[in-house]
Amino acid sequence: MYDVKPNLIIGFHGCEAEVRDMLLHNPDEFKMSQKPFDWLGNGFYFWENNYYRALEWARDKQKRGIIREPAVIGAVLHLGYCCDFMETQHLRLLSIYFRNMSERYSMLGKPLPENKDLPGQGSGDKVLRYLDCAVIEFMHEEIWKSIQADDIDKQSVRRRVFDSTRGVFTEGVPVFEGAGLFEKTHVQICIRNPNCILGFFKPRKEIDFASWMEGHQAAQMTTDAA
């Protein structure tokens, strides 16, 4: 019963400026990612409460010629029934589906997909998560098939359709020599149920509050003197 997340979360999505503006004006016309290497399976991706990582990601895409003008859009999210890979029961659940998928591939004589580094980048992060994506999508598909066949255990919360997936990733180099913390560590959210996206917003730039207060007080004194 604790798999349903009761709180709202702020997520940030790195993208093309044109996409950001489109989502602000037409919030119901977004596309779900269906890449075979999506880290948490197919869906709409957000960096949890991490504006700067989303911007960094978009700028990296710009350097590689994929994005012309990097931008970030924010969203208010409700994760609903969430397959959270920071929780033991969901990691164990995924391992069961991995075994099932492995057996099926073996029977068909097919090799399992593999996680890979980007071509020419041997960072070791293996950012092309073909295997992870395949297993997660296999899990979602098998759960959906069971529901359609109406042969599920009605008392088993494991066999409900997940609204979202969530995971923490230790990516990048150590923040200092010998550290167990890494520069690109983040929490990523993948929304599968569009109803979990409550709304989009354009992130504001942070202001210097002290300077703003000084200016506000000076303007108020001018108004009072008049």
C-alpha positions in Angstrom: 0.0 0.0 0.0 3.1 2.3 0.2 3.7 2.1 -3.5 1.4 5.0 -4.2 3.4 8.2 -3.8 1.1 10.7 -1.9 3.2 13.9 -2.5 3.7 16.2 -5.4 7.2 16.4 -7.0 8.9 19.0 -9.1 10.5 17.6 -12.2 12.7 19.3 -14.9 12.9 18.2 -18.5 15.8 19.3 -20.7 14.8 20.0 -24.3 14.8 22.3 -27.3 13.5 25.8 -26.6 10.9 25.2 -29.2 9.6 22.1 -27.4 9.5 24.0 -24.1 7.4 26.8 -25.6 5.1 24.3 -27.3 4.4 22.5 -24.0 3.7 25.7 -22.3 1.0 26.6 -24.9 -0.2 23.1 -25.6 0.4 21.0 -22.4 -1.7 18.1 -23.6 0.4 17.6 -26.8 3.5 15.9 -25.5 5.3 12.8 -26.8 6.5 9.8 -24.8 10.0 8.6 -25.4 10.1 5.2 -27.0 13.8 4.8 -27.5 15.2 1.2 -27.0 17.8 2.5 -24.6 15.6 4.6 -22.2 17.0 4.1 -18.7 13.6 3.5 -17.0 11.6 2.2 -20.0 9.4 4.3 -22.3 7.7 7.4 -21.1 8.2 11.1 -20.4 11.4 11.8 -18.6 12.2 14.3 -15.8 15.2 15.0 -13.5 13.7 15.1 -10.0 14.1 18.6 -8.5 17.3 19.1 -10.5 17.1 22.1 -12.9 20.8 22.4 -13.4 21.2 18.7 -14.4 18.4 19.1 -16.9 20.0 22.2 -18.4 23.4 20.4 -18.5 21.9 17.5 -20.3 20.3 19.8 -22.9 23.6 21.7 -23.4 25.4 18.4 -23.9 22.8 17.6 -26.6 23.6 21.0 -28.2 27.3 20.2 -28.3 26.5 17.0 -30.2 24.3 18.8 -32.7 21.0 17.3 -31.5 19.5 20.4 -30.0 19.8 24.0 -31.4 18.7 26.0 -28.4 18.9 24.2 -25.0 16.1 24.9 -22.6 14.4 23.4 -19.5 10.7 23.1 -18.7 9.4 22.3 -15.3 6.4 20.2 -14.3 4.4 19.4 -11.2 4.1 15.6 -11.0 2.2 13.1 -9.0 3.8 9.7 -9.4 0.8 7.6 -8.5 1.5 3.9 -8.4 5.2 4.1 -8.9 7.7 1.3 -9.6 10.5 2.9 -7.5 13.9 1.2 -8.0 15.0 2.8 -4.7 12.7 0.4 -3.0 13.6 -3.3 -2.3 10.3 -4.9 -3.5 10.5 -3.3 -6.9 14.2 -4.3 -7.4 13.2 -7.9 -6.5 10.2 -7.7 -8.8 12.4 -6.6 -11.7 14.9 -9.4 -11.1 12.0 -11.9 -11.4 11.0 -10.5 -14.7 14.6 -10.5 -15.9 14.8 -14.2 -15.2 11.5 -14.8 -17.1 12.8 -12.7 -20.0 16.1 -14.5 -20.1 14.4 -17.8 -20.3 12.2 -16.7 -23.1 15.2 -15.3 -25.1 17.1 -18.6 -24.5 14.2 -20.6 -25.8 14.1 -18.4 -28.9 17.8 -18.6 -29.4 18.1 -14.8 -29.1 20.9 -13.0 -27.3 19.9 -10.6 -24.6 20.3 -6.8 -25.3 23.4 -5.2 -23.6 23.9 -1.8 -22.0 26.5 0.1 -24.0 28.6 3.3 -23.9 28.1 6.0 -26.5 30.2 5.4 -29.6 33.7 6.8 -29.0 33.0 7.4 -25.3 34.4 4.7 -23.0 33.2 6.4 -19.8 31.9 3.2 -18.3 28.5 4.7 -17.5 26.9 2.7 -20.3 24.3 5.4 -21.0 22.7 3.4 -23.8 20.6 1.1 -21.5 19.3 -1.4 -24.0 19.1 -4.3 -21.5 17.6 -2.2 -18.7 14.9 -0.8 -21.0 14.1 -4.2 -22.4 13.6 -5.8 -19.0 11.5 -2.9 -17.7 9.3 -2.9 -20.8 9.0 -6.7 -20.6 7.7 -6.3 -17.0 5.2 -3.7 -18.0 4.0 -5.7 -21.0 3.6 -8.9 -18.9 1.7 -7.1 -16.2 -0.6 -5.6 -18.8 -1.2 -9.0 -20.5 -2.1 -10.5 -17.2 -4.7 -7.8 -16.5 -6.2 -8.2 -20.0 -6.4 -11.9 -19.5 -8.1 -11.2 -16.1 -6.0 -14.0 -14.5 -4.3 -11.9 -11.8 -4.4 -12.3 -8.1 -6.8 -9.5 -7.1 -5.0 -9.2 -3.8 -1.6 -8.7 -5.4 -0.6 -5.0 -5.7 2.4 -6.1 -7.7 0.3 -6.8 -10.7 -1.2 -3.4 -11.1 -0.2 -1.2 -14.0 2.5 1.2 -13.0 1.9 5.0 -13.5 5.6 5.8 -13.3 9.1 4.5 -12.7 11.8 6.1 -10.6 15.5 5.4 -10.0 18.7 6.9 -8.7 21.8 6.8 -10.9 25.4 7.3 -9.8 26.8 8.7 -13.0 30.0 10.6 -13.9 33.4 10.9 -12.2 34.0 11.1 -8.4 33.5 14.7 -7.1 37.0 14.4 -5.5 39.7 11.8 -5.4 38.6 8.8 -3.5 35.0 10.0 -3.1 32.0 7.8 -3.2 29.9 10.6 -4.6 29.7 11.3 -8.3 29.3 14.5 -10.2 26.2 13.5 -12.2 24.4 11.5 -9.6 20.6 12.1 -9.9 17.1 10.8 -9.5 15.3 10.3 -12.7 11.5 9.9 -13.2 9.8 8.3 -16.1 6.1 9.1 -16.4 4.0 6.4 -18.1 0.5 7.7 -17.2 0.0 11.2 -18.7 -2.4 12.0 -15.9 0.6 12.1 -13.5 1.7 15.3 -15.2 -0.4 18.0 -13.5 1.0 20.9 -15.4 4.1 22.5 -17.0 5.8 25.8 -16.1 8.7 27.9 -17.3 11.3 28.0 -14.5 12.2 31.4 -13.2 15.7 32.7 -12.8 16.8 33.1 -9.2 17.2 36.6 -8.0 19.5 38.2 -5.4 16.8 38.6 -2.6 18.9 41.1 -0.6 19.4 43.4 -3.6 15.7 43.0 -4.5 14.7 44.0 -1.0 17.0 47.1 -1.1 15.5 48.1 -4.4 12.0 47.5 -3.2 12.5 49.6 0.0 14.1 52.4 -2.0 11.1 52.5 -4.4 8.7 52.5 -1.4 10.6 55.4 0.2 10.3 57.3 -3.1 6.6 56.6 -3.3 6.0 57.7 0.3 8.0 60.9 -0.2 5.8 61.8 -3.2 
